[in-house]
Amino acid sequence: MRRLPAAVTLVTCRQDEKYHGLTATAVTSLSVEPPSLLTCVNREASAHRAILESRSFCVNVLPHDKVELARLFASRKPEDRARRFTSDKWIELATGAPVLDDAIVAFDCTLDQAIVYASHSILIGQVQDIRVGDAHKHLMYLEGEFADLALTGTLRR
Ligand SMILES: Cc1cc2nc3c(=O)[nH]c(=O)nc-3n(C[C@H](O)[C@H](O)[C@H](O)COP(=O)(O)O)c2cc1C
């Protein structure tokens, strides 16, 4: 799977006035009508239950300069978990899930379906609101490393 490059996102939610989140690369668009996407979240992730109970989540696509934030949301250390929402600007859209102000794009979703598959849940979200940021250089993950993706070469049309 390391050879499958992926955009790095933060999947976040708010439950009982508390923010939760995780770093996720298992994210894909689904349908246009209704606008939807899915993400696969480990059922042991601390945010998993909060997403199921709040019935909402936001997918924040990270710019290249948010590697430390991606590491923070992937760390299982309690002290790192406590720092996740302390250093950046977060706003709220339709569902109340935290939206990273610096995200390249953020999709604010209501949870439509949760399908358990082995260790993970496939979470299908219907997009309620979208926020498009200014950044264009994506943070990627491949070969077990974080990397930048900037459109430098010719687009193959
Ligand atoms: C680059 C990267 C991608 C990840 N993608 C996913 C993912 O798609 N789904 C998932 O459940 N965990 C994924 N993880 C792991 C979680 O981010 C992490 O294990 C966990 O949720 C940490 O948070 P917690 O201790 O609060 O549960 C990824 C980790 C990294 C470093």
The ligand as an ORCA input file, in Angstrom:
! r2SCAN-3c Opt
* xyz 0 1
  C      -0.170      9.014      6.689
  C      -1.155      8.328      7.603
  C      -2.388      7.934      7.100
  C      -3.338      7.317      7.935
  N      -4.548      6.962      7.404
  C      -5.475      6.400      8.207
  C      -6.785      6.084      7.698
  O      -7.084      6.330      6.521
  N      -7.695      5.526      8.547
  C      -7.391      5.270      9.880
  O      -8.243      4.780     10.621
  N      -6.159      5.585     10.405
  C      -5.223      6.145      9.593
  N      -3.999      6.486     10.113
  C      -3.733      6.227     11.539
  C      -4.411      7.261     12.454
  O      -4.130      8.551     12.047
  C      -3.937      7.040     13.923
  O      -3.670      5.743     14.138
  C      -4.917      7.273     14.986
  O      -6.114      7.556     14.629
  C      -4.354      8.135     16.030
  O      -5.294      8.735     16.764
  P      -5.998      8.189     18.138
  O      -4.895      7.708     19.034
  O      -6.656      9.428     18.639
  O      -6.929      7.126     17.728
  C      -3.036      7.094      9.306
  C      -1.776      7.477      9.823
  C      -0.843      8.092      8.979
  C       0.499      8.523      9.526
*
